Amino acid sequence: EPDVLKRHDYAFQVAHALRWTPRVQSALVYRLAYNDYVNLDDMSSWNQILSARIQYAVADWITLALTGSLVHNEANHSRFDYEVFTGAVSLDLQFKF
């Protein structure tokens, strides 16, 4: 039942982006959220996400990027606590017409 996991999210997010040169830019994002589960009487959790990205524009139509995200979730039931790190390298192609 999807309704069992229905929740209210209360979140704060802040982000900052910098263009270092005409071809290099970066971004940093932080999000803090409190999740109050409506149909699970005593279930709640705090969730934090920190994400960073740096990218290099090889040309106007191709960008090479490196992205990383760290997630920390702390619930009032320890079986729902977790930490995850994801990283990615991407090659973005843009077509303008």
PLY file of the C-alpha trace (Angstrom):
ply
format ascii 1.0
element vertex 97
property float x
property float y
property float z
element edge 96
property int vertex1
property int vertex2
end_header
0.00 0.00 0.00
1.59 3.31 -1.08
-0.48 5.23 1.50
1.45 3.58 4.32
4.56 5.60 3.39
2.74 8.92 2.98
4.71 11.64 4.72
5.06 15.35 5.28
8.43 16.77 4.23
9.79 19.87 5.93
12.99 20.91 4.19
15.67 23.58 4.00
17.96 23.78 0.99
20.84 26.04 0.08
22.99 26.05 -3.04
25.91 27.99 -4.43
27.35 27.99 -7.93
30.58 29.55 -9.18
31.89 30.14 -12.67
35.68 29.92 -12.25
36.51 30.58 -15.91
34.38 30.83 -19.04
34.64 27.03 -19.34
34.82 25.79 -15.71
32.02 26.01 -13.18
31.03 24.26 -9.96
28.00 23.91 -7.71
27.46 22.82 -4.11
24.02 21.94 -2.69
22.96 21.06 0.88
19.49 19.87 1.87
18.14 19.08 5.34
14.69 17.51 5.64
12.49 16.22 8.43
10.08 13.49 7.32
6.94 12.91 9.37
5.21 9.70 8.27
1.44 10.20 8.47
0.26 6.56 8.63
3.09 5.19 10.78
2.38 6.58 14.23
5.86 6.70 15.65
7.97 6.98 12.48
10.03 10.05 11.57
13.44 10.71 10.11
16.03 13.40 9.42
17.63 13.32 5.98
20.69 15.27 4.82
22.07 15.51 1.29
25.33 17.14 0.25
26.04 17.25 -3.45
28.90 18.76 -5.46
29.51 19.11 -9.19
32.34 20.50 -11.26
32.15 20.75 -14.99
34.36 21.73 -17.89
32.93 22.90 -21.20
35.15 21.30 -23.82
33.21 23.17 -26.52
29.89 25.00 -26.72
28.12 21.70 -27.31
30.04 19.24 -25.08
30.64 19.29 -21.31
32.58 16.91 -19.08
31.31 16.77 -15.49
32.15 15.08 -12.19
29.37 14.80 -9.59
29.25 13.39 -6.07
26.46 13.11 -3.49
26.48 12.04 0.13
23.20 11.12 1.85
22.72 10.52 5.57
19.35 9.38 6.93
18.69 9.04 10.66
15.32 7.66 11.73
13.82 7.02 15.13
13.93 3.31 14.19
17.54 2.30 13.61
16.71 -0.17 10.84
15.89 2.86 8.66
19.24 4.60 9.25
21.59 4.67 6.27
24.43 6.49 4.53
25.04 6.44 0.80
27.70 7.96 -1.45
27.20 8.17 -5.18
29.64 9.49 -7.71
29.42 9.94 -11.43
31.36 11.13 -14.41
29.25 12.35 -17.27
29.67 13.58 -20.79
26.85 15.98 -21.68
26.04 16.77 -25.27
23.94 19.80 -26.21
22.35 20.39 -29.54
21.28 23.96 -30.30
19.13 24.77 -33.27
0 1
1 2
2 3
3 4
4 5
5 6
6 7
7 8
8 9
9 10
10 11
11 12
12 13
13 14
14 15
15 16
16 17
17 18
18 19
19 20
20 21
21 22
22 23
23 24
24 25
25 26
26 27
27 28
28 29
29 30
30 31
31 32
32 33
33 34
34 35
35 36
36 37
37 38
38 39
39 40
40 41
41 42
42 43
43 44
44 45
45 46
46 47
47 48
48 49
49 50
50 51
51 52
52 53
53 54
54 55
55 56
56 57
57 58
58 59
59 60
60 61
61 62
62 63
63 64
64 65
65 66
66 67
67 68
68 69
69 70
70 71
71 72
72 73
73 74
74 75
75 76
76 77
77 78
78 79
79 80
80 81
81 82
82 83
83 84
84 85
85 86
86 87
87 88
88 89
89 90
90 91
91 92
92 93
93 94
94 95
95 96
